[in-house]
Amino acid sequence: MKEAIAVYDITAAELGLRKERARRATGQQKRLGKQRKTQGATPAYSDGRGNSWGGRGPRPKWLREAMSNGATLEEFAART
């Protein structure tokens, strides 16, 4: 079934599985959607010198170095 769906480019709406109007996103639209989610987000941590980190993924070098010199993560937390 999956192979036939891929070959004939059938959507769930065309199969009657969705009541709402189905809209397929192209690869570019999907990438733009992901970018929109992350753009403009306020960083969770910053050092006041232009370095910032959102709190996801590995800690950046500037933060690791500061913490190895005795700083705490809470010192870099963004003020809201």
C-alpha positions, -999 to 999 in steps of 0.1 A, spaced: 0 0 0 27 25 10 45 19 -23 13 25 -43 6 56 -23 41 69 -31 40 60 -68 6 76 -74 12 105 -50 -21 99 -31 -30 119 -1 -49 108 30 -78 131 20 -80 115 -14 -83 81 2 -111 94 24 -91 91 56 -93 128 65 -123 151 65 -103 183 63 -86 194 32 -52 178 29 -22 199 19 11 184 11 42 204 20 71 202 -3 106 196 12 113 233 10 81 242 29 89 216 56 124 232 60 109 267 62 84 255 88 113 242 110 132 274 106 102 295 116 99 276 148 134 284 158 139 319 144 134 347 168 134 325 199 148 341 230 180 324 241 177 306 274 213 315 284 236 344 274 267 360 288 259 396 279 288 397 254 268 385 224 271 348 231 239 328 236 226 293 238 190 281 236 195 253 261 192 224 236 221 203 223 256 204 236 267 234 256 288 258 236 325 263 243 321 298 259 296 283 284 317 252 292 348 274 298 329 298 320 315 269 341 350 253 344 361 287 358 335 285 386 304 301 370 270 284 374 244 279 347 219 300 366 242 331 362 237 329 325 199 323 326 180 349 305 160 374 325 123 376 315 
